[in-house]
Amino acid sequence: GFGMTTPATVAGKVFLIFYGLLGCAGTILFFNLFLERIITLLALIMKACYERQLRKSGLVPPSTRRGSAISEVDSLAGWKPSVYYVMMILGIAAIILSCSASAMYTPVEGWNYIDSLYFCFVTFSTIGFGDLVSSQNAVYENQGWYRFGNFMFILMGVCCIYSLFNVISIVIKQVLNWLLKKLECRCCMKFKKTSARLGRRNAITPRSRFRRNHISVERDGHYDSDTEGRRLSGEMISMRDLTASNKVSLAILQKQLSETANGYPRTACINTRQNGFSGGVGALAIMNNRLAETSGTRKNR
């Protein structure tokens, strides 16, 4: 509050502590319930206005008397009001309440209109500096009605300002998320450019090496990884390059195992599938045939 009335005794201060715990919690609960109800009411009103606008434009057929409720639910089932419209409506309501209360405070309290607006904002936002306080005179004309109007204006004004502050916080959060996404996109673009430059120097492409040197797995039977395209000790390798190199190593291993089992090296034959990878039964044969097809397509390329 404004600090005009404070507890003076120890018992009053202790009572204030325990009563404040329940009172402040109940007040926040009341404000949250008011916010929920006012947002629901505004959503229903805005939904009805939007549906009427769609009916005038011919996008939604007019509802009949029997199935009006069903048609209203089905037509705009996933529609939600915009937070900017809700913020605008709550802002207009807060301005109307502040102007109306200021029109009451100016003649009764003797303040000018600007000071009355200032008092309304300080009071409705629960700041409560205490430089301007209403109902401090001993006698007022129609004192009962004035105090009742003062109470209603403060109650409705605090509820509207509290709801407006919550909606503004949502808008601020959306703006901050948008700015963070923009910054992340710029940082990602810079990171991609730098990684692309580094990738041109560090990337290993086994297929391009085979194309340049005209080397195939079937003809040579070995892969010299120590002489050409050696990586430095501090460089990284991508998962795609690792998978491709392991694929070539697996093909060479299968060929060596097949030659060792048969006791002689197999000769490649173009017209048949006996190209060094075929043979065997079961899953091993299927894998050998698949590796043969892959190596064959690589050789044809």
SULGIVEN-V161237 format. One record per residue. N is the residue number from 0. PHI is phi in degrees with one decimal (999 if undefined). PSI is psi in radians with two decimals (NA if undefined). Layout:
# SULGIVEN-V161237
n=N phi=PHI psi=PSI
n=N phi=PHI psi=PSI
This chain:
# SULGIVEN-V161237
n=0 phi=999 psi=-2.85
n=1 phi=-83.1 psi=-0.17
n=2 phi=79.6 psi=0.27
n=3 phi=-79.2 psi=-0.53
n=4 phi=-122.0 psi=2.08
n=5 phi=-131.1 psi=2.68
n=6 phi=-71.6 psi=2.45
n=7 phi=-106.0 psi=-0.50
n=8 phi=-96.4 psi=2.89
n=9 phi=-67.2 psi=-0.72
n=10 phi=-62.4 psi=-0.68
n=11 phi=-65.7 psi=-0.66
n=12 phi=-68.8 psi=-0.72
n=13 phi=-64.4 psi=-0.75
n=14 phi=-61.6 psi=-0.65
n=15 phi=-63.5 psi=-0.67
n=16 phi=-63.0 psi=-0.88
n=17 phi=-72.3 psi=-0.67
n=18 phi=-68.1 psi=-0.58
n=19 phi=-66.8 psi=-0.58
n=20 phi=-61.5 psi=-0.85
n=21 phi=-74.0 psi=-0.69
n=22 phi=-67.3 psi=-0.79
n=23 phi=-66.5 psi=-0.70
n=24 phi=-63.3 psi=-0.76
n=25 phi=-65.4 psi=-0.64
n=26 phi=-66.3 psi=-0.74
n=27 phi=-64.1 psi=-0.68
n=28 phi=-62.8 psi=-0.73
n=29 phi=-62.7 psi=-0.76
n=30 phi=-64.6 psi=-0.69
n=31 phi=-65.9 psi=-0.72
n=32 phi=-65.1 psi=-0.68
n=33 phi=-63.2 psi=-0.74
n=34 phi=-61.5 psi=-0.74
n=35 phi=-63.6 psi=-0.76
n=36 phi=-69.4 psi=-0.70
n=37 phi=-69.9 psi=-0.61
n=38 phi=-68.2 psi=-0.69
n=39 phi=-63.7 psi=-0.75
n=40 phi=-63.9 psi=-0.78
n=41 phi=-64.0 psi=-0.64
n=42 phi=-65.4 psi=-0.72
n=43 phi=-65.2 psi=-0.75
n=44 phi=-65.6 psi=-0.79
n=45 phi=-67.2 psi=-0.59
n=46 phi=-67.6 psi=-0.70
n=47 phi=-65.8 psi=-0.72
n=48 phi=-65.4 psi=-0.68
n=49 phi=-67.7 psi=-0.69
n=50 phi=-68.0 psi=-0.65
n=51 phi=-65.3 psi=-0.65
n=52 phi=-65.8 psi=-0.67
n=53 phi=-67.7 psi=-0.63
n=54 phi=-66.4 psi=-0.68
n=55 phi=-65.7 psi=-0.62
n=56 phi=-79.2 psi=-0.18
n=57 phi=88.1 psi=0.14
n=58 phi=-79.4 psi=-0.45
n=59 phi=-120.4 psi=2.22
n=60 phi=-67.6 psi=2.59
n=61 phi=-65.5 psi=2.45
n=62 phi=-84.3 psi=2.54
n=63 phi=-85.3 psi=3.00
n=64 phi=-70.6 psi=-0.65
n=65 phi=-72.8 psi=-0.85
n=66 phi=-105.1 psi=0.56
n=67 phi=-67.1 psi=-0.75
n=68 phi=-65.5 psi=-0.70
n=69 phi=-66.5 psi=-0.72
n=70 phi=-68.0 psi=-0.62
n=71 phi=-67.1 psi=-0.63
n=72 phi=-71.7 psi=-0.72
n=73 phi=-76.1 psi=-0.51
n=74 phi=-71.4 psi=-0.73
n=75 phi=-127.3 psi=1.01
n=76 phi=-69.9 psi=-0.76
n=77 phi=-98.3 psi=0.28
n=78 phi=-81.0 psi=2.43
n=79 phi=-133.6 psi=2.53
n=80 phi=-72.1 psi=2.67
n=81 phi=-77.2 psi=2.45
n=82 phi=-68.7 psi=-0.43
n=83 phi=-71.9 psi=-0.66
n=84 phi=-67.2 psi=-0.70
n=85 phi=-63.3 psi=-0.73
n=86 phi=-63.8 psi=-0.70
n=87 phi=-66.1 psi=-0.74
n=88 phi=-66.0 psi=-0.76
n=89 phi=-65.7 psi=-0.64
n=90 phi=-64.8 psi=-0.73
n=91 phi=-64.8 psi=-0.70
n=92 phi=-63.7 psi=-0.72
n=93 phi=-65.6 psi=-0.67
n=94 phi=-66.2 psi=-0.73
n=95 phi=-63.8 psi=-0.75
n=96 phi=-64.7 psi=-0.72
n=97 phi=-65.5 psi=-0.74
n=98 phi=-67.0 psi=-0.69
n=99 phi=-66.9 psi=-0.76
n=100 phi=-65.5 psi=-0.65
n=101 phi=-66.4 psi=-0.62
n=102 phi=-64.8 psi=-0.45
n=103 phi=-84.0 psi=-0.70
n=104 phi=-71.8 psi=-0.56
n=105 phi=-61.3 psi=-0.88
n=106 phi=-77.5 psi=-0.52
n=107 phi=-79.3 psi=-0.82
n=108 phi=-87.6 psi=-0.29
n=109 phi=83.0 psi=0.32
n=110 phi=-89.3 psi=2.83
n=111 phi=-81.0 psi=2.98
n=112 phi=-68.7 psi=-0.61
n=113 phi=-66.4 psi=-0.75
n=114 phi=-64.8 psi=-0.60
n=115 phi=-66.9 psi=-0.72
n=116 phi=-63.9 psi=-0.72
n=117 phi=-61.1 psi=-0.75
n=118 phi=-63.6 psi=-0.68
n=119 phi=-63.4 psi=-0.76
n=120 phi=-67.5 psi=-0.76
n=121 phi=-64.1 psi=-0.64
n=122 phi=-77.3 psi=-0.81
n=123 phi=-66.1 psi=-0.56
n=124 phi=-86.6 psi=0.10
n=125 phi=58.6 psi=0.51
n=126 phi=-75.4 psi=-0.95
n=127 phi=62.7 psi=1.12
n=128 phi=-65.4 psi=-0.69
n=129 phi=97.6 psi=0.01
n=130 phi=-72.7 psi=-0.54
n=131 phi=-126.1 psi=2.16
n=132 phi=-133.8 psi=2.33
n=133 phi=-85.3 psi=2.86
n=134 phi=59.9 psi=0.69
n=135 phi=-102.6 psi=-0.18
n=136 phi=-77.9 psi=2.74
n=137 phi=-73.3 psi=-0.71
n=138 phi=-131.6 psi=2.37
n=139 phi=-127.9 psi=2.67
n=140 phi=-75.8 psi=2.30
n=141 phi=52.9 psi=0.98
n=142 phi=-63.4 psi=-0.66
n=143 phi=-64.3 psi=-0.80
n=144 phi=-66.2 psi=-0.63
n=145 phi=-66.0 psi=-0.75
n=146 phi=-67.5 psi=-0.64
n=147 phi=-65.6 psi=-0.77
n=148 phi=-64.1 psi=-0.65
n=149 phi=-63.1 psi=-0.77
n=150 phi=-63.2 psi=-0.77
n=151 phi=-67.6 psi=-0.72
n=152 phi=-64.5 psi=-0.74
n=153 phi=-66.4 psi=-0.73
n=154 phi=-63.6 psi=-0.87
n=155 phi=-69.1 psi=-0.61
n=156 phi=-67.9 psi=-0.72
n=157 phi=-64.8 psi=-0.70
n=158 phi=-63.5 psi=-0.77
n=159 phi=-67.4 psi=-0.75
n=160 phi=-67.2 psi=-0.66
n=161 phi=-63.1 psi=-0.77
n=162 phi=-65.6 psi=-0.69
n=163 phi=-64.6 psi=-0.71
n=164 phi=-63.0 psi=-0.68
n=165 phi=-65.4 psi=-0.72
n=166 phi=-68.8 psi=-0.67
n=167 phi=-63.6 psi=-0.64
n=168 phi=-63.3 psi=-0.62
n=169 phi=-65.4 psi=-0.75
n=170 phi=-64.6 psi=-0.72
n=171 phi=-62.1 psi=-0.69
n=172 phi=-64.3 psi=-0.72
n=173 phi=-64.3 psi=-0.72
n=174 phi=-64.5 psi=-0.73
n=175 phi=-65.3 psi=-0.71
n=176 phi=-63.8 psi=-0.66
n=177 phi=-65.5 psi=-0.74
n=178 phi=-65.4 psi=-0.68
n=179 phi=-65.5 psi=-0.67
n=180 phi=-64.7 psi=-0.71
n=181 phi=-62.9 psi=-0.75
n=182 phi=-66.0 psi=-0.67
n=183 phi=-65.3 psi=-0.68
n=184 phi=-63.5 psi=-0.74
n=185 phi=-66.1 psi=-0.74
n=186 phi=-65.1 psi=-0.67
n=187 phi=-65.4 psi=-0.68
n=188 phi=-64.7 psi=-0.72
n=189 phi=-65.8 psi=-0.69
n=190 phi=-67.1 psi=-0.67
n=191 phi=-65.4 psi=-0.67
n=192 phi=-65.2 psi=-0.78
n=193 phi=-67.4 psi=-0.68
n=194 phi=-69.4 psi=-0.57
n=195 phi=-67.1 psi=-0.67
n=196 phi=-66.5 psi=-0.73
n=197 phi=-70.0 psi=-0.57
n=198 phi=-67.8 psi=-0.54
n=199 phi=-64.7 psi=-0.52
n=200 phi=-87.2 psi=-0.57
n=201 phi=-100.5 psi=-0.27
n=202 phi=-70.5 psi=2.51
n=203 phi=-112.6 psi=2.20
n=204 phi=-121.6 psi=1.71
n=205 phi=-61.8 psi=-0.64
n=206 phi=-66.9 psi=-0.70
n=207 phi=-65.0 psi=-0.58
n=208 phi=-65.8 psi=-0.70
n=209 phi=-66.7 psi=-0.64
n=210 phi=-69.1 psi=-0.68
n=211 phi=-69.9 psi=-0.70
n=212 phi=-94.8 psi=-0.05
n=213 phi=55.1 psi=0.83
n=214 phi=-110.4 psi=2.35
n=215 phi=-121.8 psi=2.76
n=216 phi=-68.3 psi=-0.62
n=217 phi=-71.4 psi=-0.57
n=218 phi=-80.9 psi=-0.80
n=219 phi=-91.1 psi=-0.72
n=220 phi=78.1 psi=0.07
n=221 phi=-146.4 psi=2.78
n=222 phi=-129.1 psi=1.96
n=223 phi=-82.8 psi=1.66
n=224 phi=-91.4 psi=-0.04
n=225 phi=-98.4 psi=-0.27
n=226 phi=-101.9 psi=-0.76
n=227 phi=-116.3 psi=2.39
n=228 phi=68.9 psi=0.50
n=229 phi=-70.6 psi=2.43
n=230 phi=-88.3 psi=2.66
n=231 phi=-76.4 psi=2.88
n=232 phi=-69.2 psi=-0.48
n=233 phi=-94.8 psi=0.04
n=234 phi=-91.1 psi=2.66
n=235 phi=-99.5 psi=2.83
n=236 phi=-128.2 psi=2.44
n=237 phi=-79.3 psi=2.87
n=238 phi=-67.3 psi=-0.62
n=239 phi=-64.4 psi=-0.76
n=240 phi=-65.9 psi=-0.67
n=241 phi=-64.2 psi=-0.72
n=242 phi=-65.2 psi=-0.72
n=243 phi=-66.2 psi=-0.73
n=244 phi=-66.2 psi=-0.68
n=245 phi=-65.8 psi=-0.59
n=246 phi=-64.5 psi=-0.75
n=247 phi=-66.4 psi=-0.74
n=248 phi=-63.2 psi=-0.65
n=249 phi=-66.8 psi=-0.67
n=250 phi=-64.6 psi=-0.73
n=251 phi=-65.2 psi=-0.71
n=252 phi=-64.0 psi=-0.72
n=253 phi=-63.8 psi=-0.67
n=254 phi=-66.7 psi=-0.76
n=255 phi=-65.4 psi=-0.67
n=256 phi=-65.6 psi=-0.69
n=257 phi=-66.1 psi=-0.72
n=258 phi=-67.8 psi=-0.66
n=259 phi=-67.9 psi=-0.68
n=260 phi=-68.6 psi=-0.66
n=261 phi=-86.5 psi=-0.25
n=262 phi=85.2 psi=-0.02
n=263 phi=-152.7 psi=2.65
n=264 phi=-73.1 psi=2.38
n=265 phi=-80.2 psi=2.51
n=266 phi=-96.6 psi=2.46
n=267 phi=-74.7 psi=2.42
n=268 phi=-128.3 psi=2.18
n=269 phi=-76.3 psi=-0.68
n=270 phi=-73.2 psi=-0.43
n=271 phi=-113.6 psi=3.08
n=272 phi=-91.2 psi=0.05
n=273 phi=-83.1 psi=1.36
n=274 phi=-113.8 psi=0.39
n=275 phi=100.6 psi=-0.30
n=276 phi=-107.6 psi=-0.32
n=277 phi=-81.6 psi=3.00
n=278 phi=107.6 psi=2.77
n=279 phi=91.8 psi=3.01
n=280 phi=-129.7 psi=2.82
n=281 phi=73.8 psi=-2.57
n=282 phi=-64.5 psi=-0.56
n=283 phi=-63.8 psi=-0.69
n=284 phi=-65.9 psi=-0.71
n=285 phi=-63.0 psi=-0.75
n=286 phi=-66.7 psi=-0.66
n=287 phi=-64.8 psi=-0.73
n=288 phi=-64.5 psi=-0.70
n=289 phi=-65.7 psi=-0.70
n=290 phi=-67.2 psi=-0.59
n=291 phi=-66.2 psi=-0.73
n=292 phi=-64.3 psi=-0.71
n=293 phi=-65.7 psi=-0.78
n=294 phi=-68.8 psi=-0.56
n=295 phi=-66.1 psi=-0.75
n=296 phi=-66.7 psi=-0.62
n=297 phi=-65.5 psi=-0.65
n=298 phi=-69.8 psi=-0.69
n=299 phi=-66.7 psi=-0.59
n=300 phi=-67.1 psi=NA
